[in-house]
Amino acid sequence: MDSHVFQAVAAAAAALLLFLTYHSLAFVAGKKLPKGTRLPPGPPGKPFVGNLFDIPPEHSWLKFKQWSDLYGPLFRLNIAGRENYVVSSEKIANDLLRERGNLYSSREQLPAAAELLGDNLRPLFLPYGSLWRRTRKLMHQLTMPSAATTYQPTQVLESTRLLDDLIRAPQDYQKWFARYSSSVIFRLGFGKTMQDEDVLRRIMDVNHSLERVASPGSYLVDTFPSLMHLPDALAPFKRELKQLHEAELGLFRELLDDVKKQMDQNVAPHCWERTFIEQQESYDLTTDQGAYVIGTLFEAGSGTTTAALQSFVLAMVHHPEWMSKIQQEVDEVVGTSRLPEFEDMPSLPTVRAVIKETMRWRPVTAGGLPHQLVKDDVYNGFFLPAGTNIHPNQWAIHREPSLYPDPEVFNPDRWLDPSFPTFKEPLTVHPNIQNYSCFGFGRRICPGQNIAERSLNILVARIAWACDISKAKDEHGNYVDVPLYDYVSGFNTHPKPFQFYLKARSPHHAIIVRSALEKETQSDPLAGK
């Protein structure tokens, strides 16, 4: 294209962008407020862009927490004409996102992640409507508690395999945690073991692309949707994201087609893909829509569990007294001749408390996923206009002093001691992470929480039984410093690699792990597949 033509088109696009931004800001500013209402407070913005440049590109939830301390638990941001309200209170989040779920369960259709990367197929970003409800129905059937219990043998096998590898090569902990989380969901979703390194790489590429593309501020088109009107020749982001979509759609289709072929040969194991294929008509979903449902469950289950496990190890490195406490509890309940099993979990409240406190202290989705309001609403005298994005800032919600005294302190006792406001009985059931705010709110709550809870419970109990964890020492015998908060960016966040020391608690423990793995592998119907 001639450079003069290119400059003219670019100038016209910029002018259109400013025009649309100005009028969107003017519309919001000029919209008449219902009598007796007001807009929430918030940081003052700048002309045209509002608070766009006030929000840090990484770990925005930390800044949101500072603003909530200054402006209150419901404050307002304007991002280039887009209304955004940030919620920093569990009560407000539940009042709006759960109790008024018919109004607050949609998603803003951000062009980069929803339209270009996902081609409006990924349930996570679907607007609230009939298609979303049909995808949710399938997700619920696959992951509801009565179904989740049937997945426990897979979690037992994969947790034993992880223990064996973790003891042999603790420096590769990120790889082992990722494989554990991915292998559990891969078996459930596709009826296969995670032995194909190429498939694992492709799946991880899809996960990483999603987290990068969906992170706030990654693509200018999300802030200025009018850029979608640019022709492809002037919009390299369109070409990039469409190529990523083709890659992920090709992977999801391939995994589904493999199950179809196995079904044709009468050798397909029971798995989520088979359930969808057999009942596709009743769900009223296209093949690609169903493939994305299973793919989304895999994305959610593998990435979040991996992140939570890494934060658990970080917590134990900084708080070895709690590692000792859960080891003592597991030893008293289980003994030394076998590994912990799911049947032991009602007798392990300290293990469950450490898990819940880890997810409070370092929430995986720290900034929360925004819900979009579909109709004007009023809450406690504040006016919330239709189209507003409601951000449940989990980092701040998990640090409400009234619920969590000394919130920056890692203290699982807040779930075990009756003197804390979060204590619940009986301890054979509580603490647990069912419907916990770390999984989201209302109708958009994570459907895989039942599976995630079981995966975390069994593995943390087994790590406590089999392993000692502590700070690493350098060549001079000094402890290696580990940052309390050095986390990657993205809407799912986890600690950057850090050093620690891990070993089997005794040769006997290592032998029990190896023997259990050999026994479980021999009885595994998918072994070798």
N, C-alpha and C positions, 0 to 999 in steps of 0.2 A: 504494500500500500504506500502511495506517495506520502512523504513526511508531512506536507502541508495539509493533506486531507486527514491524516491521522491526528494532527494537532487540532484541526477544526472539530473533528468528531469528539476528541477528548474534552475540548473546551465546552462543547455543547452538553456533553454528559455531565460535566462538573456543574454547569449552570442549572441543569435539570435537577441535579442532586441538591443543590442549595435551595432551589425553589421548593422542592418537596419537603425538605427538612424544615424550612421556615414555616410552611403552612401546617405541618404536623405539630410543630411547637405552638403555633398560634391557635390551632384548634383546641389543644389541651388547655392552654392558658385561658382561652376565652370561653370554655365550656362552663355553663352556669351550674353552680353547686346547689344541690337541694337545700332547702331552708334548714338552718340549724346545724349544718355540717361544715367541715373544713378539710383541707388537705393535710396529710401528715407532715411533720417537719422533716427537714433533711438538709444536707449541705448545699449551699448556694452554687448554682451552675453558671456557665458562661453562655453568651449568645450562640445560637445555632447548635452547639454541641452539648449543652447542658453539663452533666457530670462525666462525660465520656472520658476526659483525660485526667479525672481525679481518681479513677479506679486503677489500681496497679495491675499490670499484665499477668502477674503470678500471685497466687495465694490471696486473692481478693477478699476471701472470708475474714482474714485478719483485719483488713481495713474496715470491713463491714462491722466487725465486732467493736472497733473503736468508735465508729459512728453510732452504733446502737447504745453504747455507754453515754454518748453525748446527746443524742436526739430521742432515745427511747426505743422500746422493743418493736415498734412499727414505724419505719421512716421511709422517706420517698427519695428516689433518684430519677432523674430524667436523662436518658442516654440518646442524644440526638433526636429527640421527639418521641422516644419510646418510654412509656411509663413503667417504672420498676419500683415495687414496694418490697422492702426487706423485713422479714419477720425474724425476731431473735428470742421469741418466747414459745415454749411448747404449748401453752394454753392457747395463744393466738393462732398458732399453726393448726392445732386441732379444731379450734372454733371455725376457722375458715376452710381449711383444706379437707377436713373430715366431715364436720357437721353440715357444711354447705357444699358438699362435694359435687352436687349437680351444677354449681356455678364455677367451681374452682378446679376442675379436673382436666382442662384442656392444655395444649402446648402451643406456644408461639411457633409458627412455621418458619424457622430460620433457614434461609436458602442453602447455606453451605452443608449443614449436617442432614437436615430433613429432606430437602429437595434434590440437591446435586449428589451428595454421597449416598443417600438411602433411596432415592427415587420414590419417596413417600411410601416406603414399604416397612420401615423399621418401627415396630410398635412403640418403642420408647419415645418417639417424636411425633406420633400420630395425634391429630386433634381429637378431642372428645367427641365421639359419634358412633355410628353403627359399626363401622369397620373396626375401630378400636375395641368396642365391646365384643365383637366376634373373636378377635385375636386374644383378648383377655380371657374369654371363656375357655379357649384351648390351653392357655397357660395355666389356668386354675386347675383344670382336670389333670394336667401333667405333674403339678407340683403341690397339690393340696396335701394336708398332713397324712391322710389315710394312704396316699400314694407314696409319700416321702419315706415312710417306714419300710417300704419294700426295697428301697435303695441302700439300706444299711449294709448288706453284704459287700457291695461295691466300695463303700466308704471304709469298711474294715480292711479289705484287701489293699486298697491304695494307701491307707494310712500306715499299714505295716511296711509296705514297699518304701514309703518315704522315710520311715524311721531307719531302715537298714541303710539307705543311701546317705541320710543325714549323719549317721554315726561314722560312716566310712569317709565322707567328704563334706564336712560342715561348711567349708569355704564356698561351696556351690549351693548354699541354702536358697538363693533366689530361684535357681533352676528347679530344685526339688519342690519348693512350695508351688511354683507355677505348674509343674507337671502334676502334682497332686490335685490341685484345684481343677486343672484342665482335664485330667484323666477321669475324675469322677463324673464330670458333666459330659465328657465325650462318650463314656460308656452308656450313660443314661440317654443321651440324645441320639446317638448313632449306632449303639450296640457294638462298639469297637474298642480295642485297647489303643492307647496312645503310643504306638510303636513307630509310626511313620514320621520321621523327623521333618520331611517336607510339608506334610499336612499341618504339623504343629507350628512350623514356621509361618505358613500361610495364615493360620488362625491367629497367631500372635500379631502378625502384620495387620490383620483386619481390626483387632482390638486396639492396637496402638494408633492406627489411623483414626478410628472413631473417637478415641479420647483426645487426640490432637485437634481434629476438626471441630469437635463439639465444645472445646474449651472456649470460654468467653474471650473475645478479642482476637481469635485466631484468623478470622477472615473479615475484611472490611465490608463485604457484602452483607454480613449479618447486621451490621450497624446501619448500613445504607442500602436497603434492599433494591433501591432503584438501579443499582449497578447490574442487576439481572437483565436489564433492558439492553445492555451492551452486547453487540455481536460477539460470537466466540473469538473472532480474530483479535478483538480488543480486550478479551477477558480470559487470560491464561488460567485463572482459578477455575473457570468452568471446565476447561479441558482436563486439568489435573484431577478434579473431583469426579468427573464422569469416568475417568480411567480407573480410579479407586473403586467406584461403584461396580464397574464391570468385573473387577477382580473379586470383590466380595460376593457378588451375585453368582459368579461362576463357581466359587467355592461352595456356597450354600446349595446350589443346584446339583453339584457333583456329589455332595454328601447325601442328598435326598435320593438321587438316581442310584447310588450304590445300594441303598436299602431296598429300592424298588426291584433291582436285579436279584437281590437275595430273596425277596418275597416270591419272585417268579420261579426261583429254584427251590422254594420251600425250605430255605436255610436261614431266614432272617430271624435274629433274636428279637425279643420284645424290647422296644425302645420308643422314644418319643416320636421319631420319624415314622415308624411303623404305625403307631397309634393315629397320627395325622392322616397318613395315606389311607388307612382302612376306614376312617370316619370323615374324610374330607368333605363329602357332600353335606353332612350334618352341620359342619362348621361354616359352610358357605364362604370358603376362602379359596383363592386361586393357589396354584402350586407355588408360585413365587412368594405369595403372602405367607403361606404355611412354612416355607423354607426359612423365611426371615423370622418367624416366631421362634423356631427352634434355634436359629442362629443367635437371636437376641438373648435367649435363656443361657446359651453357652457364654456369650460375652459377659453377661451380668454375673453368672456363677463363677467363672474362672478368675476374672480380674479382681473382683471385690474380696473373695476369700483369700487370694494370694496376698493382697495388701494388708488385710487384717492379721494374717499370720506373721508378716514381717514386723508389724507394729507390736504384736505380742512379744516377739523376741527382744525388740528394743526395750519394752517395758521391763522385761525380766533382767536385762543387762543393767538397767538403772535401779531396779528394785529387787535385788536378790533375796530379800526377806520374804517376798511373795512367792518366789520360786521354791523356797524351802517350805512354805506353808502348803502349797498345793502338792508338793512331793510327800509331805507328811500325811496329808489327807488321802492321797491315792494309795500310799503304802498301807494305811490302816484298813482301807476298804478292799483292796485288791490282793495285797500280799506280794510275794516275790516270785511266784511260780507261773504267773500268766500275765498277759497284757490286759489293760482295762477294756471292757466291752460296753456296749450301749446300755445293757441292763444295770451297770454300775452308776449311771449318771444321776439318778435321784439321790444317791448317797454322796455326791461330790459337789456340794453347793459352792465351795471355795473355788473349784475349777471354773464353774459357771460364772461366779462373781468376777474372777480375773478376766474372763472373756468379755463380759459386759462392760467392765470398767475400761478395758483396752479400746473398745469401740466408742465409748464416751470420750475418753482422753484423746484419742486420735481417730476421729471418724473418717471413713474411707471417702465418702462423698461430702467433704467438709463444707462446701459451699451450697450443697443441696441442688436439686434440679427444679427449675422454676415451673410453677403452674400458671396457666393463663386464665384470667377471669373473663367469662363470656357475657356478663350482663352487669350493668351498674349495680353497685352494692354500697351499703353503709355499715360500718362497724365501729362501735364506741364513739360515734360522732365524726368519724373520719369517712370521707367520700372516696370510694374506689371505683374509678371509671372502667367500663368494659374495655377489654384489651390489655389491661394492666398485667404485668408479669409479677407474680408473687414468689419471692425467693425465700424458702425456709433455710436460713443460714445455720446449718447444723453445728458449726463450730461454736457459735454464740449460744444456740439453744442448749448445747451440752455443757454450757458454762454459766447457767443461771444460778446465782448464789443461793436463791431461796430453795432450789431443788438440790443443788450440789455445793454444799459448803466447801470452801477452799477448792474451787473448781480446777485449778491448775495442778493440784496434787493428785497423783495416781494413788487411789485408795479404794480397793475393792471392798473394804469394810462398809462402805456406804450402801452396799446391797445386802450386807449380812448382819449389821448391828441395828437393833430396834431404835436407837437414838437418832438415826438418820431419816430424813423424810422420804427417801427412796426405798426403805426397807419394806418387804412384803413377805407374808407367810402363806403356806408352809414352805420350808426350805427344801423339801423334796421336789417342789415345782419351781419355786423362785430361788434365785434370780434366773430369768431366761431372757431371750432377745426377741420373743414373739411380739410383733407389732411395735417394736422399739423404734424410736424416732430415727435411728441411723438408717433404717430401711425406707424412709420416706413417710408420706402421710396420705390418708384417705384412699381414694380409689386408685391412686397411682403408686401405692405402696409396692415394694419389690415382691413379685410373686414367688421368688425362689427362697424366701427367708427360712422356710422349713428345712430345706436342703442345706442352706448355709449354716444354720444353727447346728445341725447334726455333724456336718463336716468339721466345724470348729471344735465342738465338744469332744469328739472322739480323738482328734489329733492332739489337742492341747493336753488332754488327760494322758495320752500315750507318751508325748514328749516329756511330761513331768515324771512319768513312771520310768522311762528308759534313759533319760539324759540329764546331765548337769550343764547349766549355762551360766557364764560369768563374763566379766570383762576380759579382753585379751591383754597380754603383756608384750611389750617390745623386747628387743634384744638385751636391754639393760634391766629387765625385770620390772619396769614401770608400767602401770596400767595405761592402756591406750584410751584416750578421751573419745567419747562417742557423743555427738551432738544430740540434744534433746529434741530439736525440731529442725531437720534438714531433709525436707520432703520434695519429691518431684512435683511439677506443676501438672494441671489437668483436672478434669472434674472428678476422676478417681485418683486419689493420691496415696503414695506410700513412701516410706523412708528410702533415701538414697543408700547405696551399699555402705555397710559399716562393718567393722571388725568385732568379733566376739569369740569367746572360747566355748566349745561344746565337745563333750565326750560322753561315752556310755558310762552310766553310774558304776558299772562293774562289768567284768567279762561275762558274768552270769546273765546280766540284762541283755547284753549283745547276743548271746547264744539263744536266749528265749525269742528275741526278735527274729533272728535268722531261721530258727525252727518253725516259728509261726508263719513266716513268709513262704517257706517251702511247702508247708501243709496247705495253706490257702491257695497257692498257685496251682498245686496239683488238683485241687477241687474246682478250679475256675473253669467254667465252660468256654470262656473266650481265650484261654491261655494259648499263645502261639498265633492268634489271629491278629 
